[in-house]
């Protein structure tokens, strides 16, 4: 296996201008678990222009990135996508042009490899078609969340949409089936969120006074006997934001094993998949004359659960 026992000093070139540090490292340390990459950043072993930095740091043309030595035992060889998975992903493409594609991400599939996952969606896509080998994630979705995911084909579009995401100029819409009766009068939850990382690398988020500001707007779509289907639009982009805000409102998302609670409804307790779906995304694409809006139909699992629910008038 590969053994890189020397420090690497890499210069940021034009294609990487504006790229996040963590994404820059993942492309150059292929096979190294993502958790290991973040561990190296936290320890200060990765430096930009000889200074400590955070994973979300946006690199600038000419920056010098220090990558510490690592040995083959830290490398996790990427998996190979099966023909079935490749065809599934191709079938889930909602929109594609020369600059980007939008895919309806299946629930249960990680967007990238690492932390014990040998093959994520982005690695599988890069191996599906030769012209997709340089694809980059524009943003992320939780492993158990399905729906609209934007993939960049070039650095120009990637830089632009990540800037728009930071400036909150990208509109995301989600569908969530939550436990209990969500009051029609509750149109938004504004509660600061604090992210903690447990010893095993698992992330847990909670509402805390010293957390980062977070705002989610909600709209009731349908009341059921023991649950409610709501539309959620996050105005900020915090980790697990919709899931934690639903929990904070007393109506956690059905099937959420991290932030959910057991209820008396046996059917709901049997649901093992997270009932959260990124149903639409609307953003600016410089090569188009108007905003691009893409919608994604719910997956079969969520549709089946909704069909089995008893509606309230």
C-alpha positions in Angstrom: 0.0 0.0 0.0 1.0 3.6 -0.4 3.4 5.2 2.0 3.8 8.9 2.0 6.4 9.5 4.6 7.3 13.1 3.7 5.4 16.4 4.2 3.8 17.6 1.0 3.5 21.3 0.2 0.9 21.9 -2.5 0.1 25.1 -4.2 -3.6 26.0 -4.9 -4.1 26.3 -8.7 -6.9 28.0 -10.6 -9.2 24.9 -10.6 -9.1 24.7 -6.8 -9.6 28.4 -6.2 -12.5 28.8 -3.8 -12.6 25.1 -2.9 -13.1 24.1 0.7 -10.0 22.8 2.5 -11.7 19.4 3.4 -12.8 18.8 -0.2 -9.3 19.7 -1.4 -7.7 17.2 0.9 -10.2 14.4 0.2 -9.3 14.6 -3.5 -5.6 14.4 -2.8 -5.7 11.9 0.0 -7.8 9.4 -1.9 -8.8 6.4 0.3 -8.0 8.2 3.6 -11.2 8.1 5.8 -12.9 11.4 6.1 -12.7 11.2 9.9 -8.9 10.9 9.6 -8.7 14.0 7.4 -10.7 16.0 9.9 -8.6 14.7 12.8 -5.4 15.9 11.0 -7.0 19.4 10.5 -8.0 19.6 14.2 -4.5 18.6 15.4 -3.1 21.4 13.2 -1.0 19.0 11.1 -2.7 20.5 8.0 -1.7 24.1 7.5 -2.6 26.8 5.0 0.2 29.4 4.5 1.7 28.0 7.7 -1.4 28.7 9.8 -4.0 26.5 11.5 -7.4 26.5 9.7 -10.8 25.0 9.8 -12.2 22.4 7.3 -14.6 24.9 5.8 -11.8 27.3 5.0 -12.1 28.5 1.3 -8.7 28.2 -0.5 -7.4 31.0 -2.6 -5.3 30.8 -5.8 -1.6 30.6 -4.7 -2.3 29.3 -1.1 0.3 26.8 0.1 -1.3 23.7 1.8 0.8 21.6 4.1 -0.2 17.9 4.1 1.5 15.8 6.8 3.0 12.3 6.2 0.6 9.4 6.4 1.1 5.7 5.9 -0.8 3.0 4.0 -2.5 1.7 7.1 -4.6 4.9 7.3 -5.8 4.4 3.7 -9.2 2.9 3.0 -9.4 1.7 -0.6 -12.5 3.1 -2.3 -15.1 0.5 -3.3 -16.4 -0.2 -6.8 -20.0 0.5 -7.6 -22.0 -2.4 -8.8 -23.7 -2.1 -12.2 -27.0 -2.0 -10.4 -26.0 1.0 -8.2 -24.6 2.8 -11.3 -27.8 2.4 -13.1 -29.8 3.4 -10.1 -27.9 6.7 -9.8 -28.2 7.4 -13.5 -32.0 6.8 -13.3 -32.1 9.3 -10.4 -30.6 12.3 -12.4 -33.2 15.1 -12.3 -31.3 17.7 -14.3 -27.9 17.8 -16.1 -26.0 20.2 -18.3 -22.4 21.0 -19.1 -21.8 22.7 -15.7 -23.8 20.6 -13.1 -26.2 17.8 -12.4 -28.9 17.4 -9.8 -29.6 13.9 -8.5 -32.5 12.6 -6.3 -30.2 11.0 -3.7 -31.5 7.7 -2.4 -32.0 7.4 1.4 -29.4 5.3 3.1 -26.6 6.2 0.8 -23.8 8.5 2.1 -22.8 11.4 -0.1 -19.1 10.5 0.3 -17.0 7.7 1.7 -15.1 7.7 5.0 -15.8 6.7 8.6 -16.2 3.0 7.7 -18.1 3.8 4.4 -16.0 2.6 1.5 -18.2 3.9 -1.2 -20.3 7.1 -1.2 -22.5 8.6 -3.9 -19.8 10.9 -5.2 -17.2 8.2 -5.5 -19.8 6.0 -7.3 -20.8 8.7 -9.8 -17.1 9.4 -10.6 -16.7 5.8 -11.6 -20.0 5.6 -13.5 -19.0 7.7 -16.5 -15.6 8.9 -17.7 -16.8 12.5 -18.1 -17.9 12.4 -14.5 -14.5 11.7 -13.0 -14.0 15.3 -11.8 -17.4 15.7 -10.1 -17.5 17.6 -6.8 -20.3 17.9 -4.2 -21.8 21.4 -4.1 -23.3 20.6 -0.7 -24.3 17.6 1.5 -27.3 15.7 2.7 -27.4 13.3 5.7 -27.0 9.7 4.8 -30.6 8.9 5.7 -32.1 12.0 3.9 -33.3 11.6 0.3 -33.8 14.2 -2.4 -32.2 17.0 -4.3 -28.4 17.0 -4.3 -26.4 19.4 -6.5 -23.1 18.1 -8.1 -20.6 20.5 -9.8 -18.8 19.6 -13.0 -16.3 22.4 -12.9 -14.6 24.7 -10.4 -16.4 27.8 -11.8 -19.9 26.6 -11.0 -18.7 25.0 -7.7 -17.2 28.3 -6.5 -20.3 30.2 -7.4 -22.9 27.9 -5.8 -20.8 27.5 -2.6 -20.7 31.3 -2.4 -24.4 31.5 -2.8 -24.9 28.8 -0.2 -22.8 30.9 2.2 -24.8 34.0 1.4 -28.0 32.0 1.8 -29.1 32.6 -1.8 -30.0 29.0 -2.4 -33.5 28.0 -1.4 -34.0 24.5 -0.2 -37.4 22.9 0.5 -37.9 19.7 2.5 -40.8 17.4 3.3 -40.8 15.9 6.8 -43.2 13.5 8.5 -43.2 14.4 12.1 -44.6 12.7 15.2 -47.8 14.2 16.8 -49.8 17.2 15.9 -47.8 20.2 14.5 -49.8 23.4 15.3 -50.7 25.3 12.1 -49.8 28.5 14.0 -46.1 27.4 14.4 -44.6 28.9 11.2 -41.0 29.0 12.2 -38.5 27.8 14.8 -35.6 30.1 15.7 -33.3 28.4 18.1 -29.4 28.4 18.2 -27.7 25.1 17.6 -24.5 23.7 19.1 -22.7 20.9 17.4 -20.7 18.4 19.5 -18.6 15.5 18.2 -18.5 12.4 20.3 -15.4 10.2 20.9 -16.4 7.8 18.0 -16.7 10.7 15.6 -20.5 10.8 15.7 -22.0 14.3 15.6 -24.8 15.3 17.9 -26.5 18.7 17.8 -28.6 20.4 20.5 -30.4 23.7 21.1 -28.1 25.8 23.2 -27.8 29.4 24.2 -24.2 29.6 23.0 -24.9 27.9 19.7 -25.0 29.3 16.2 -28.1 31.1 15.1 -30.5 28.9 13.2 -33.9 29.5 11.6 -36.3 27.1 9.9 -39.7 28.0 8.4 -42.5 25.5 8.5 -45.8 25.0 6.8 -48.3 22.2 7.6 -49.3 20.2 4.5 -51.4 17.4 6.0 -52.5 16.4 9.5 -52.7 12.6 10.2 -54.1 10.8 13.2 -50.7 10.5 14.9 -48.4 12.5 12.7 -48.1 15.6 10.5 -46.5 16.2 7.1 -44.8 19.5 7.1 -42.8 21.6 4.6 -39.5 22.9 6.0 -37.4 25.6 4.6 -34.1 26.2 6.4 -33.0 29.8 6.3 -29.6 28.8 7.7 -27.5 25.7 7.0 -26.6 24.1 10.4 -25.9 20.4 10.8 -29.0 18.4 11.5 -31.0 21.7 11.6 -34.4 20.5 10.6 -34.2 17.4 12.7 -33.2 19.2 15.8 -35.7 22.0 15.3 -38.5 19.4 14.9 -37.4 17.7 18.1 -37.3 21.1 19.9 -40.9 21.8 18.7 -41.9 18.5 20.4 -42.6 16.8 17.0 -39.4 14.8 16.1 -39.2 13.4 12.6 -40.6 9.9 12.2 -37.8 7.3 11.9 -35.1 9.6 13.4 -33.0 7.2 15.6 -30.8 10.1 16.8 -33.4 12.8 17.8 -36.6 10.9 17.9 -38.7 9.4 20.7 -40.9 6.3 21.0 -44.6 6.9 20.7 -47.7 4.9 21.3 -48.4 4.5 17.6 -47.0 1.0 16.7 -46.8 1.8 13.0 -44.6 4.8 13.6 -42.3 2.9 15.9 -41.8 0.3 13.2 -40.5 2.9 10.7 -36.7 2.6 10.6 -36.0 5.1 7.8 -35.8 8.8 8.4 -38.9 10.5 6.9 -37.0 13.6 5.6 -36.8 14.4 1.9 -35.2 17.3 0.1 -38.1 17.9 -2.3 -36.8 21.0 -4.2 -33.9 23.3 -4.6 -33.7 26.7 -6.3 -30.5 28.4 -7.2 -28.6 30.7 -9.6 -26.7 29.2 -12.5 -24.5 31.8 -14.3 -24.9 30.0 -17.7 -28.7 30.2 -17.5 -30.8 33.3 -17.9 -33.1 32.5 -15.0 -33.0 30.7 -11.6 -33.0 27.0 -11.8 -35.5 25.1 -9.8 -35.5 21.3 -9.5 -38.0 19.1 -7.7 -37.6 15.5 -6.6 -40.5 13.1 -6.0 -40.4 11.3 -2.6 -38.9 7.8 -2.6 -41.1 4.7 -2.5 -40.6 4.2 1.2 -41.9 7.6 2.2 -44.8 7.4 -0.3 -45.8 4.0 1.2 -45.7 5.3 4.7 -47.9 8.3 3.8 -50.4 6.1 2.0 -50.8 4.0 5.2 -51.5 7.1 7.4 -55.0 8.0 8.4 -55.8 11.6 7.4 -57.6 14.2 9.5 -59.9 16.6 7.8 
